[in-house]
């Protein structure tokens, strides 16, 4: 395995995650039925977690105002919880320390280390894992599934916003 492949997998994760972020902003624009630049200005200073929570609340209000099936709120909230978990994963991956795991002068994995302070316990917890290129496969699958669910809600919102327009 080449170390470049490991770096590529990490970079691919970052780019795919950014697509999720962009899709969330698109949902906000559709829900608000507003100019996308206005939305970008309003949410520019919000961190990812705040954007997800805001989107969740906006969607719930959107559903209530339009008297759409309340089950949609529950499904959307579950999706936003998945988005938050992806955000935690992204933060763990990006804010970790990395080293190469070598075997016979070849990089076989990246050693990822992340530590957190647990003030109540008075300790520093260290999380460590070896990342191979295959380690990223479940992450890519989860991102794809979340993106597909976001897209499904995007299409529903379009249909709810424009009910009189016939779909092909």
DONU-232436 format. One record per residue: residue number from 1; residue in three letters; chain; x, y, z of N, C-alpha, C, CB in turn. Coordinates in steps of 0.2 Angstrom, whole numbers, plus 5000, padded with zeros to 4 digits. Glycine has a CB too. Layout:
# DONU-232436
+------+------+-------+------+------+------+------+------+------+------+------+------+------+------+------+
| resi | resn | chain |  nxx |  nyy |  nzz | caxx | cayy | cazz |  cxx |  cyy |  czz | cbxx | cbyy | cbzz |
+------+------+-------+------+------+------+------+------+------+------+------+------+------+------+------+
|  NUM |  ALA |     A |    X |    Y |    Z |    X |    Y |    Z |    X |    Y |    Z |    X |    Y |    Z |
...
+------+------+-------+------+------+------+------+------+------+------+------+------+------+------+------+
# end
This chain:
# DONU-232436
+------+------+-------+------+------+------+------+------+------+------+------+------+------+------+------+
| resi | resn | chain |  nxx |  nyy |  nzz | caxx | cayy | cazz |  cxx |  cyy |  czz | cbxx | cbyy | cbzz |
+------+------+-------+------+------+------+------+------+------+------+------+------+------+------+------+
|    1 |  UNK |     A | 5004 | 4994 | 5000 | 5000 | 5000 | 5000 | 5004 | 5006 | 5000 | 4995 | 5000 | 5006 |
|    2 |  UNK |     A | 5003 | 5011 | 4996 | 5007 | 5017 | 4996 | 5004 | 5022 | 5001 | 5007 | 5020 | 4989 |
|    3 |  UNK |     A | 5008 | 5026 | 5004 | 5006 | 5031 | 5009 | 5002 | 5036 | 5005 | 5012 | 5035 | 5012 |
|    4 |  UNK |     A | 5003 | 5037 | 4998 | 4999 | 5042 | 4994 | 4992 | 5040 | 4994 | 5002 | 5042 | 4987 |
|    5 |  UNK |     A | 4990 | 5033 | 4994 | 4984 | 5031 | 4994 | 4980 | 5032 | 5001 | 4983 | 5023 | 4993 |
|    6 |  UNK |     A | 4984 | 5032 | 5006 | 4981 | 5034 | 5013 | 4979 | 5041 | 5013 | 4986 | 5032 | 5018 |
|    7 |  UNK |     A | 4984 | 5045 | 5010 | 4982 | 5052 | 5010 | 4977 | 5054 | 5006 | 4989 | 5056 | 5008 |
|    8 |  UNK |     A | 4976 | 5050 | 5000 | 4971 | 5051 | 4995 | 4964 | 5050 | 4999 | 4972 | 5047 | 4989 |
|    9 |  UNK |     A | 4964 | 5044 | 5002 | 4958 | 5042 | 5006 | 4955 | 5047 | 5011 | 4959 | 5035 | 5009 |
|   10 |  UNK |     A | 4960 | 5050 | 5015 | 4959 | 5055 | 5019 | 4956 | 5061 | 5016 | 4965 | 5057 | 5024 |
|   11 |  UNK |     A | 4959 | 5063 | 5010 | 4957 | 5069 | 5006 | 4950 | 5068 | 5003 | 4962 | 5071 | 5001 |
|   12 |  UNK |     A | 4949 | 5062 | 5001 | 4943 | 5060 | 4998 | 4937 | 5061 | 5003 | 4943 | 5053 | 4995 |
|   13 |  UNK |     A | 4939 | 5059 | 5009 | 4934 | 5059 | 5015 | 4932 | 5067 | 5016 | 4936 | 5056 | 5021 |
|   14 |  UNK |     A | 4937 | 5071 | 5016 | 4936 | 5078 | 5017 | 4932 | 5081 | 5012 | 4943 | 5082 | 5018 |
|   15 |  UNK |     A | 4933 | 5080 | 5006 | 4929 | 5082 | 5000 | 4922 | 5080 | 5000 | 4932 | 5080 | 4993 |
|   16 |  UNK |     A | 4921 | 5073 | 5001 | 4914 | 5071 | 5002 | 4910 | 5074 | 5007 | 4914 | 5063 | 5002 |
|   17 |  UNK |     A | 4914 | 5075 | 5013 | 4910 | 5078 | 5019 | 4908 | 5085 | 5017 | 4915 | 5078 | 5025 |
|   18 |  UNK |     A | 4912 | 5089 | 5013 | 4911 | 5096 | 5011 | 4905 | 5096 | 5006 | 4917 | 5099 | 5007 |
|   19 |  UNK |     A | 4904 | 5090 | 5003 | 4898 | 5090 | 4999 | 4891 | 5089 | 5003 | 4898 | 5083 | 4994 |
|   20 |  UNK |     A | 4892 | 5086 | 5009 | 4886 | 5085 | 5014 | 4885 | 5092 | 5016 | 4888 | 5081 | 5019 |
|   21 |  UNK |     A | 4890 | 5096 | 5018 | 4889 | 5103 | 5020 | 4886 | 5107 | 5015 | 4896 | 5106 | 5022 |
|   22 |  UNK |     A | 4888 | 5107 | 5009 | 4885 | 5111 | 5004 | 4877 | 5109 | 5003 | 4888 | 5110 | 4997 |
|   23 |  UNK |     A | 4876 | 5102 | 5003 | 4869 | 5100 | 5003 | 4865 | 5103 | 5008 | 4869 | 5092 | 5002 |
|   24 |  UNK |     A | 4867 | 5103 | 5014 | 4864 | 5106 | 5020 | 4862 | 5113 | 5019 | 4868 | 5105 | 5027 |
|   25 |  UNK |     A | 4867 | 5117 | 5016 | 4865 | 5124 | 5014 | 4860 | 5124 | 5009 | 4872 | 5128 | 5012 |
|   26 |  UNK |     A | 4860 | 5120 | 5004 | 4854 | 5120 | 4999 | 4848 | 5118 | 5002 | 4856 | 5115 | 4994 |
|   27 |  UNK |     A | 4847 | 5114 | 5007 | 4841 | 5113 | 5011 | 4839 | 5119 | 5014 | 4842 | 5107 | 5016 |
|   28 |  UNK |     A | 4843 | 5122 | 5017 | 4841 | 5129 | 5021 | 4838 | 5134 | 5016 | 4847 | 5132 | 5025 |
|   29 |  UNK |     A | 4841 | 5134 | 5010 | 4839 | 5139 | 5005 | 4832 | 5137 | 5003 | 4844 | 5139 | 4999 |
|   30 |  UNK |     A | 4831 | 5131 | 5002 | 4824 | 5128 | 4999 | 4819 | 5129 | 5005 | 4825 | 5121 | 4997 |
|   31 |  UNK |     A | 4821 | 5128 | 5011 | 4816 | 5128 | 5017 | 4814 | 5136 | 5017 | 4819 | 5125 | 5023 |
|   32 |  UNK |     A | 4819 | 5140 | 5017 | 4818 | 5147 | 5018 | 4815 | 5150 | 5012 | 4824 | 5151 | 5020 |
|   33 |  UNK |     A | 4815 | 5147 | 5007 | 4813 | 5150 | 5000 | 4816 | 5157 | 4999 | 4805 | 5150 | 5000 |
|   34 |  UNK |     A | 4823 | 5157 | 5000 | 4826 | 5164 | 5000 | 4832 | 5164 | 4996 | 4829 | 5165 | 5007 |
|   35 |  UNK |     A | 4835 | 5170 | 4995 | 4841 | 5170 | 4990 | 4847 | 5167 | 4994 | 4842 | 5178 | 4990 |
|   36 |  UNK |     A | 4850 | 5163 | 4990 | 4855 | 5159 | 4993 | 4861 | 5163 | 4996 | 4858 | 5154 | 4987 |
|   37 |  UNK |     A | 4862 | 5169 | 4993 | 4868 | 5173 | 4996 | 4866 | 5176 | 5003 | 4869 | 5179 | 4991 |
|   38 |  UNK |     A | 4859 | 5177 | 5004 | 4857 | 5179 | 5010 | 4858 | 5174 | 5015 | 4849 | 5181 | 5010 |
|   39 |  UNK |     A | 4856 | 5168 | 5013 | 4857 | 5162 | 5018 | 4864 | 5161 | 5019 | 4854 | 5156 | 5015 |
|   40 |  UNK |     A | 4868 | 5161 | 5014 | 4876 | 5161 | 5015 | 4878 | 5166 | 5020 | 4880 | 5161 | 5009 |
|   41 |  UNK |     A | 4876 | 5172 | 5020 | 4878 | 5177 | 5024 | 4876 | 5176 | 5031 | 4875 | 5184 | 5022 |
|   42 |  UNK |     A | 4869 | 5174 | 5032 | 4867 | 5172 | 5039 | 4870 | 5166 | 5042 | 4859 | 5171 | 5038 |
|   43 |  UNK |     A | 4872 | 5161 | 5039 | 4875 | 5155 | 5042 | 4882 | 5155 | 5042 | 4872 | 5149 | 5039 |
|   44 |  UNK |     A | 4885 | 5160 | 5039 | 4893 | 5160 | 5038 | 4897 | 5159 | 5044 | 4895 | 5166 | 5035 |
|   45 |  UNK |     A | 4895 | 5162 | 5049 | 4898 | 5161 | 5056 | 4896 | 5155 | 5060 | 4897 | 5167 | 5060 |
|   46 |  UNK |     A | 4891 | 5151 | 5058 | 4889 | 5145 | 5061 | 4894 | 5139 | 5060 | 4882 | 5143 | 5060 |
|   47 |  UNK |     A | 4896 | 5136 | 5065 | 4900 | 5130 | 5064 | 4895 | 5124 | 5062 | 4903 | 5128 | 5071 |
|   48 |  UNK |     A | 4898 | 5119 | 5060 | 4894 | 5113 | 5057 | 4889 | 5111 | 5061 | 4899 | 5108 | 5055 |
|   49 |  UNK |     A | 4890 | 5110 | 5067 | 4885 | 5107 | 5072 | 4879 | 5112 | 5073 | 4888 | 5106 | 5079 |
|   50 |  UNK |     A | 4881 | 5119 | 5073 | 4875 | 5124 | 5073 | 4871 | 5124 | 5067 | 4878 | 5131 | 5075 |
|   51 |  UNK |     A | 4874 | 5123 | 5061 | 4871 | 5123 | 5055 | 4866 | 5117 | 5055 | 4875 | 5122 | 5049 |
|   52 |  UNK |     A | 4868 | 5111 | 5057 | 4864 | 5105 | 5057 | 4858 | 5106 | 5062 | 4868 | 5099 | 5059 |
|   53 |  UNK |     A | 4859 | 5109 | 5068 | 4854 | 5110 | 5073 | 4849 | 5115 | 5070 | 4857 | 5112 | 5079 |
|   54 |  UNK |     A | 4851 | 5120 | 5067 | 4847 | 5125 | 5064 | 4843 | 5122 | 5058 | 4851 | 5131 | 5061 |
|   55 |  UNK |     A | 4846 | 5118 | 5054 | 4842 | 5115 | 5049 | 4837 | 5111 | 5051 | 4847 | 5111 | 5044 |
|   56 |  UNK |     A | 4838 | 5107 | 5057 | 4833 | 5103 | 5060 | 4827 | 5107 | 5062 | 4836 | 5099 | 5065 |
|   57 |  UNK |     A | 4828 | 5112 | 5066 | 4823 | 5116 | 5068 | 4819 | 5120 | 5062 | 4826 | 5122 | 5073 |
|   58 |  UNK |     A | 4823 | 5122 | 5057 | 4819 | 5125 | 5052 | 4815 | 5121 | 5048 | 4825 | 5128 | 5047 |
|   59 |  UNK |     A | 4817 | 5114 | 5047 | 4813 | 5109 | 5044 | 4807 | 5108 | 5048 | 4817 | 5103 | 5043 |
|   60 |  UNK |     A | 4807 | 5107 | 5055 | 4802 | 5106 | 5059 | 4797 | 5111 | 5058 | 4804 | 5105 | 5066 |
|   61 |  UNK |     A | 4799 | 5118 | 5058 | 4794 | 5123 | 5058 | 4791 | 5123 | 5051 | 4798 | 5130 | 5059 |
|   62 |  UNK |     A | 4795 | 5122 | 5046 | 4792 | 5121 | 5039 | 4787 | 5116 | 5038 | 4798 | 5119 | 5034 |
|   63 |  UNK |     A | 4788 | 5110 | 5041 | 4783 | 5105 | 5041 | 4776 | 5107 | 5045 | 4786 | 5098 | 5045 |
|   64 |  UNK |     A | 4777 | 5110 | 5051 | 4772 | 5113 | 5055 | 4767 | 5118 | 5051 | 4774 | 5116 | 5062 |
|   65 |  UNK |     A | 4771 | 5123 | 5048 | 4767 | 5128 | 5044 | 4763 | 5125 | 5039 | 4772 | 5133 | 5042 |
|   66 |  UNK |     A | 4766 | 5120 | 5035 | 4763 | 5117 | 5029 | 4758 | 5112 | 5031 | 4768 | 5115 | 5024 |
|   67 |  UNK |     A | 4758 | 5110 | 5037 | 4754 | 5104 | 5039 | 4755 | 5098 | 5036 | 4746 | 5106 | 5039 |
|   68 |  UNK |     A | 4761 | 5096 | 5035 | 4764 | 5090 | 5032 | 4764 | 5085 | 5037 | 4771 | 5091 | 5028 |
|   69 |  UNK |     A | 4764 | 5079 | 5035 | 4764 | 5073 | 5039 | 4770 | 5074 | 5045 | 4765 | 5066 | 5035 |
|   70 |  UNK |     A | 4768 | 5074 | 5051 | 4773 | 5075 | 5056 | 4779 | 5069 | 5056 | 4770 | 5075 | 5063 |
|   71 |  UNK |     A | 4777 | 5064 | 5053 | 4782 | 5058 | 5053 | 4789 | 5061 | 5049 | 4780 | 5052 | 5050 |
|   72 |  UNK |     A | 4788 | 5066 | 5045 | 4793 | 5068 | 5041 | 4798 | 5072 | 5046 | 4791 | 5073 | 5036 |
|   73 |  UNK |     A | 4796 | 5075 | 5051 | 4800 | 5078 | 5056 | 4805 | 5073 | 5059 | 4796 | 5082 | 5061 |
|   74 |  UNK |     A | 4802 | 5068 | 5061 | 4805 | 5062 | 5065 | 4811 | 5059 | 5060 | 4800 | 5057 | 5067 |
|   75 |  UNK |     A | 4809 | 5058 | 5054 | 4814 | 5055 | 5049 | 4819 | 5060 | 5048 | 4810 | 5053 | 5042 |
|   76 |  UNK |     A | 4818 | 5067 | 5047 | 4823 | 5072 | 5046 | 4827 | 5073 | 5052 | 4819 | 5078 | 5044 |
|   77 |  UNK |     A | 4824 | 5072 | 5058 | 4828 | 5073 | 5064 | 4833 | 5067 | 5064 | 4824 | 5073 | 5070 |
|   78 |  UNK |     A | 4831 | 5061 | 5062 | 4836 | 5056 | 5062 | 4842 | 5057 | 5057 | 4832 | 5049 | 5060 |
|   79 |  UNK |     A | 4840 | 5060 | 5052 | 4845 | 5061 | 5047 | 4850 | 5066 | 5049 | 4842 | 5064 | 5040 |
|   80 |  UNK |     A | 4847 | 5071 | 5053 | 4852 | 5077 | 5056 | 4856 | 5074 | 5061 | 4848 | 5082 | 5058 |
|   81 |  UNK |     A | 4854 | 5069 | 5065 | 4858 | 5065 | 5070 | 4864 | 5062 | 5066 | 4854 | 5060 | 5074 |
|   82 |  UNK |     A | 4862 | 5059 | 5061 | 4868 | 5055 | 5057 | 4873 | 5061 | 5054 | 4865 | 5052 | 5051 |
|   83 |  UNK |     A | 4870 | 5066 | 5052 | 4875 | 5072 | 5050 | 4879 | 5074 | 5056 | 4871 | 5078 | 5047 |
|   84 |  UNK |     A | 4876 | 5074 | 5062 | 4881 | 5076 | 5067 | 4886 | 5071 | 5069 | 4876 | 5077 | 5074 |
|   85 |  UNK |     A | 4884 | 5065 | 5068 | 4889 | 5060 | 5069 | 4895 | 5060 | 5064 | 4886 | 5053 | 5069 |
|   86 |  UNK |     A | 4893 | 5061 | 5058 | 4898 | 5062 | 5053 | 4903 | 5068 | 5054 | 4895 | 5063 | 5046 |
|   87 |  UNK |     A | 4900 | 5073 | 5057 | 4904 | 5079 | 5059 | 4909 | 5078 | 5064 | 4899 | 5085 | 5061 |
|   88 |  UNK |     A | 4906 | 5073 | 5069 | 4911 | 5071 | 5074 | 4917 | 5067 | 5072 | 4907 | 5067 | 5080 |
|   89 |  UNK |     A | 4915 | 5063 | 5067 | 4920 | 5059 | 5064 | 4925 | 5063 | 5060 | 4917 | 5054 | 5059 |
|   90 |  UNK |     A | 4922 | 5068 | 5056 | 4927 | 5073 | 5052 | 4931 | 5076 | 5057 | 4922 | 5078 | 5049 |
|   91 |  UNK |     A | 4929 | 5079 | 5063 | 4933 | 5082 | 5068 | 4938 | 5077 | 5071 | 4929 | 5085 | 5073 |
|   92 |  UNK |     A | 4936 | 5071 | 5072 | 4941 | 5067 | 5075 | 4947 | 5065 | 5070 | 4938 | 5060 | 5076 |
|   93 |  UNK |     A | 4945 | 5064 | 5063 | 4950 | 5063 | 5058 | 4954 | 5069 | 5057 | 4947 | 5061 | 5052 |
|   94 |  UNK |     A | 4952 | 5075 | 5057 | 4955 | 5081 | 5055 | 4960 | 5084 | 5061 | 4951 | 5086 | 5052 |
|   95 |  UNK |     A | 4957 | 5082 | 5067 | 4961 | 5085 | 5072 | 4965 | 5080 | 5076 | 4956 | 5089 | 5077 |
|   96 |  UNK |     A | 4967 | 5075 | 5073 | 4971 | 5070 | 5076 | 4978 | 5071 | 5074 | 4969 | 5063 | 5074 |
|   97 |  UNK |     A | 4982 | 5067 | 5078 | 4989 | 5067 | 5076 | 4991 | 5061 | 5072 | 4994 | 5068 | 5082 |
|   98 |  UNK |     A | 4995 | 5061 | 5067 | 4996 | 5055 | 5063 | 5003 | 5053 | 5063 | 4993 | 5056 | 5056 |
|   99 |  UNK |     A | 5005 | 5047 | 5062 | 5011 | 5044 | 5061 | 5011 | 5038 | 5056 | 5015 | 5042 | 5068 |
|  100 |  UNK |     A | 5016 | 5036 | 5053 | 5016 | 5031 | 5049 | 5017 | 5024 | 5052 | 5021 | 5031 | 5043 |
|  101 |  UNK |     A | 5014 | 5019 | 5051 | 5015 | 5012 | 5053 | 5019 | 5009 | 5047 | 5009 | 5008 | 5055 |
|  102 |  UNK |     A | 5025 | 5007 | 5049 | 5030 | 5005 | 5044 | 5031 | 4997 | 5045 | 5036 | 5008 | 5044 |
|  103 |  UNK |     A | 5032 | 4994 | 5039 | 5034 | 4987 | 5039 | 5038 | 4986 | 5033 | 5028 | 4982 | 5038 |
|  104 |  UNK |     A | 5045 | 4984 | 5034 | 5050 | 4983 | 5029 | 5050 | 4989 | 5024 | 5048 | 4977 | 5025 |
|  105 |  UNK |     A | 5051 | 4995 | 5027 | 5052 | 5001 | 5024 | 5046 | 5003 | 5019 | 5058 | 5001 | 5019 |
|  106 |  UNK |     A | 5040 | 5000 | 5021 | 5034 | 5002 | 5017 | 5029 | 5004 | 5022 | 5031 | 4996 | 5013 |
|  107 |  UNK |     A | 5025 | 5010 | 5021 | 5019 | 5012 | 5025 | 5014 | 5007 | 5024 | 5017 | 5019 | 5023 |
|  108 |  UNK |     A | 5011 | 5004 | 5030 | 5006 | 5000 | 5029 | 4999 | 5003 | 5032 | 5007 | 4993 | 5033 |
|  109 |  UNK |     A | 5000 | 5008 | 5036 | 4994 | 5011 | 5039 | 4996 | 5018 | 5042 | 4991 | 5007 | 5044 |
|  110 |  UNK |     A | 4991 | 5022 | 5043 | 4992 | 5028 | 5047 | 4990 | 5027 | 5054 | 4988 | 5034 | 5044 |
|  111 |  UNK |     A | 4994 | 5029 | 5059 | 4992 | 5028 | 5066 | 4989 | 5035 | 5067 | 4998 | 5026 | 5070 |
|  112 |  UNK |     A | 4982 | 5034 | 5069 | 4979 | 5040 | 5071 | 4978 | 5041 | 5079 | 4972 | 5041 | 5068 |
|  113 |  UNK |     A | 4980 | 5046 | 5081 | 4979 | 5047 | 5089 | 4976 | 5054 | 5090 | 4986 | 5047 | 5092 |
|  114 |  UNK |     A | 4971 | 5053 | 5095 | 4967 | 5059 | 5097 | 4966 | 5058 | 5104 | 4960 | 5059 | 5093 |
|  115 |  UNK |     A | 4967 | 5064 | 5108 | 4966 | 5064 | 5115 | 4961 | 5069 | 5117 | 4973 | 5065 | 5119 |
|  116 |  UNK |     A | 4958 | 5067 | 5122 | 4953 | 5072 | 5125 | 4954 | 5072 | 5133 | 4945 | 5069 | 5124 |
|  117 |  UNK |     A | 4953 | 5078 | 5135 | 4954 | 5079 | 5143 | 4947 | 5078 | 5146 | 4956 | 5087 | 5144 |
|  118 |  UNK |     A | 4947 | 5074 | 5151 | 4941 | 5072 | 5155 | 4942 | 5075 | 5162 | 4940 | 5065 | 5155 |
|  119 |  UNK |     A | 4940 | 5082 | 5162 | 4941 | 5086 | 5169 | 4938 | 5082 | 5175 | 4939 | 5092 | 5168 |
|  120 |  UNK |     A | 4932 | 5080 | 5174 | 4929 | 5077 | 5180 | 4932 | 5071 | 5182 | 4921 | 5075 | 5178 |
|  121 |  UNK |     A | 4935 | 5067 | 5178 | 4939 | 5061 | 5180 | 4947 | 5063 | 5181 | 4939 | 5056 | 5174 |
|  122 |  UNK |     A | 4949 | 5069 | 5179 | 4955 | 5071 | 5180 | 4961 | 5067 | 5176 | 4957 | 5070 | 5187 |
|  123 |  UNK |     A | 4958 | 5065 | 5170 | 4963 | 5061 | 5165 | 4963 | 5064 | 5158 | 4961 | 5054 | 5165 |
|  124 |  UNK |     A | 4968 | 5062 | 5155 | 4968 | 5063 | 5147 | 4967 | 5056 | 5144 | 4975 | 5066 | 5145 |
|  125 |  UNK |     A | 4962 | 5055 | 5140 | 4960 | 5049 | 5137 | 4963 | 5049 | 5130 | 4952 | 5048 | 5136 |
|  126 |  UNK |     A | 4966 | 5044 | 5128 | 4970 | 5044 | 5121 | 4966 | 5038 | 5117 | 4977 | 5042 | 5122 |
|  127 |  UNK |     A | 4964 | 5040 | 5111 | 4961 | 5036 | 5107 | 4966 | 5035 | 5101 | 4954 | 5039 | 5104 |
|  128 |  UNK |     A | 4967 | 5029 | 5099 | 4972 | 5027 | 5094 | 4969 | 5022 | 5090 | 4979 | 5025 | 5097 |
|  129 |  UNK |     A | 4970 | 5022 | 5083 | 4968 | 5017 | 5078 | 4973 | 5017 | 5072 | 4961 | 5018 | 5076 |
|  130 |  UNK |     A | 4974 | 5011 | 5069 | 4977 | 5011 | 5063 | 4973 | 5011 | 5057 | 4981 | 5004 | 5063 |
|  131 |  UNK |     A | 4974 | 5016 | 5053 | 4970 | 5017 | 5047 | 4973 | 5014 | 5041 | 4968 | 5025 | 5046 |
|  132 |  UNK |     A | 4970 | 5010 | 5038 | 4972 | 5007 | 5031 | 4967 | 5011 | 5026 | 4972 | 5000 | 5031 |
|  133 |  UNK |     A | 4969 | 5010 | 5020 | 4964 | 5013 | 5015 | 4957 | 5010 | 5015 | 4967 | 5012 | 5008 |
|  134 |  UNK |     A | 4957 | 5003 | 5017 | 4950 | 5000 | 5018 | 4947 | 5003 | 5024 | 4951 | 4993 | 5019 |
|  135 |  UNK |     A | 4950 | 5006 | 5029 | 4947 | 5009 | 5035 | 4942 | 5014 | 5033 | 4952 | 5011 | 5040 |
|  136 |  UNK |     A | 4943 | 5017 | 5027 | 4939 | 5023 | 5025 | 4932 | 5020 | 5021 | 4943 | 5027 | 5020 |
|  137 |  UNK |     A | 4932 | 5014 | 5019 | 4926 | 5012 | 5015 | 4920 | 5013 | 5019 | 4927 | 5004 | 5014 |
|  138 |  UNK |     A | 4919 | 5011 | 5026 | 4913 | 5012 | 5029 | 4911 | 5019 | 5030 | 4913 | 5009 | 5036 |
|  139 |  UNK |     A | 4916 | 5024 | 5030 | 4915 | 5031 | 5030 | 4912 | 5033 | 5024 | 4921 | 5035 | 5032 |
|  140 |  UNK |     A | 4915 | 5031 | 5018 | 4912 | 5033 | 5012 | 4905 | 5030 | 5011 | 4917 | 5030 | 5006 |
|  141 |  UNK |     A | 4904 | 5024 | 5013 | 4897 | 5021 | 5012 | 4892 | 5026 | 5016 | 4897 | 5014 | 5015 |
|  142 |  UNK |     A | 4894 | 5028 | 5023 | 4889 | 5032 | 5027 | 4888 | 5038 | 5024 | 4892 | 5032 | 5034 |
|  143 |  UNK |     A | 4893 | 5042 | 5021 | 4893 | 5048 | 5018 | 4888 | 5047 | 5012 | 4899 | 5051 | 5016 |
|  144 |  UNK |     A | 4889 | 5042 | 5008 | 4884 | 5041 | 5002 | 4877 | 5040 | 5004 | 4887 | 5035 | 4998 |
|  145 |  UNK |     A | 4876 | 5036 | 5009 | 4869 | 5035 | 5012 | 4866 | 5042 | 5014 | 4869 | 5030 | 5017 |
|  146 |  UNK |     A | 4870 | 5045 | 5018 | 4867 | 5052 | 5021 | 4866 | 5057 | 5015 | 4872 | 5055 | 5026 |
|  147 |  UNK |     A | 4870 | 5057 | 5010 | 4869 | 5061 | 5005 | 4863 | 5060 | 5001 | 4876 | 5061 | 5000 |
|  148 |  UNK |     A | 4862 | 5053 | 5000 | 4856 | 5051 | 4996 | 4850 | 5053 | 5000 | 4856 | 5043 | 4995 |
|  149 |  UNK |     A | 4850 | 5052 | 5007 | 4844 | 5054 | 5011 | 4843 | 5062 | 5011 | 4845 | 5052 | 5018 |
|  150 |  UNK |     A | 4848 | 5066 | 5011 | 4848 | 5073 | 5010 | 4844 | 5075 | 5003 | 4855 | 5076 | 5011 |
|  151 |  UNK |     A | 4847 | 5071 | 4998 | 4844 | 5072 | 4992 | 4837 | 5071 | 4991 | 4848 | 5068 | 4986 |
|  152 |  UNK |     A | 4835 | 5065 | 4995 | 4827 | 5063 | 4995 | 4823 | 5069 | 4998 | 4827 | 5057 | 4998 |
|  153 |  UNK |     A | 4826 | 5072 | 5004 | 4822 | 5077 | 5007 | 4822 | 5083 | 5003 | 4825 | 5079 | 5014 |
|  154 |  UNK |     A | 4828 | 5085 | 4999 | 4828 | 5091 | 4995 | 4823 | 5090 | 4989 | 4835 | 5091 | 4991 |
|  155 |  UNK |     A | 4822 | 5084 | 4986 | 4816 | 5083 | 4981 | 4809 | 5084 | 4984 | 4817 | 5076 | 4978 |
|  156 |  UNK |     A | 4808 | 5082 | 4991 | 4802 | 5082 | 4994 | 4801 | 5090 | 4995 | 4802 | 5079 | 5001 |
|  157 |  UNK |     A | 4805 | 5093 | 4997 | 4804 | 5101 | 4999 | 4803 | 5104 | 4992 | 4811 | 5104 | 5002 |
|  158 |  UNK |     A | 4806 | 5103 | 4987 | 4804 | 5106 | 4980 | 4797 | 5104 | 4979 | 4809 | 5103 | 4975 |
|  159 |  UNK |     A | 4795 | 5098 | 4979 | 4788 | 5096 | 4978 | 4783 | 5100 | 4983 | 4787 | 5088 | 4979 |
|  160 |  UNK |     A | 4785 | 5100 | 4989 | 4780 | 5104 | 4994 | 4780 | 5112 | 4992 | 4783 | 5103 | 5001 |
|  161 |  UNK |     A | 4786 | 5114 | 4990 | 4786 | 5121 | 4988 | 4782 | 5123 | 4982 | 4793 | 5124 | 4987 |
|  162 |  UNK |     A | 4782 | 5118 | 4977 | 4779 | 5119 | 4970 | 4775 | 5113 | 4969 | 4785 | 5120 | 4965 |
|  163 |  UNK |     A | 4769 | 5113 | 4972 | 4765 | 5107 | 4971 | 4761 | 5107 | 4965 | 4760 | 5107 | 4977 |
|  164 |  UNK |     A | 4760 | 5113 | 4962 | 4757 | 5113 | 4955 | 4761 | 5111 | 4949 | 4754 | 5120 | 4955 |
|  165 |  UNK |     A | 4767 | 5111 | 4950 | 4771 | 5109 | 4944 | 4772 | 5101 | 4944 | 4778 | 5112 | 4945 |
|  166 |  UNK |     A | 4770 | 5099 | 4938 | 4770 | 5092 | 4936 | 4777 | 5089 | 4936 | 4766 | 5090 | 4930 |
|  167 |  UNK |     A | 4778 | 5084 | 4939 | 4785 | 5080 | 4938 | 4785 | 5076 | 4932 | 4786 | 5076 | 4945 |
|  168 |  UNK |     A | 4791 | 5075 | 4929 | 4791 | 5071 | 4923 | 4790 | 5064 | 4924 | 4798 | 5072 | 4919 |
+------+------+-------+------+------+------+------+------+------+------+------+------+------+------+------+
# end
